[in-house]
Amino acid sequence: MHDLLLAKEIMDALKKIALNKRIIEAKSVNIEIGHISMSHDGHLEHLEEVHPHTKSSNKDTGDFGVGVSLENLEFGLKNLAKGTSYENTKFILNRIEEDNWKITNIEVK
């Protein structure tokens, strides 16, 4: 569920950037994924670490729980892109040690 919510947030940001830059189609989009606060409320106890797999750890408490999977995030992005001008876009996800996420590059067609 967290993966899909994050994918929607990323797609919304991509559409906003594309509108501002007048990008119609993107060949690829590079996205850096760091420590994600899934509730977006700024509380450290909600901070989750993104892993290539579905398990993540809460850095403050040491608790383990279901977090954001890069594989599931990519799946969510591809599903949200279906039927849009981003349907054939390659989403390149890179794990970083910073907070949050950011779109770092959009390669246009």
Stockholm file with secondary structure:
# STOCKHOLM 1.0

chainA/1-109         MHDLLLAKEIMDALKKIALNKRIIEAKSVNIEIGHISMSHDGHLEHLEEVHPHTKSSNKDTGDFGVGVSLENLEFGLKNLAKGTSYENTKFILNRIEEDNWKITNIEVK
#=GR chainA/1-109 SS CHHHHHHHHHHHHHHHHHHHHTCCCEEEEEEEEEEEETTCSCCGGGEECCBSSSEEECTTTCCEEECCBHHHHHHHHHHHHTTSTTTTCEEEEEEEEEESEEEEEEEEC
#=GC SS_cons         CHHHHHHHHHHHHHHHHHHHHTCCCEEEEEEEEEEEETTCSCCGGGEECCBSSSEEECTTTCCEEECCBHHHHHHHHHHHHTTSTTTTCEEEEEEEEEESEEEEEEEEC
//
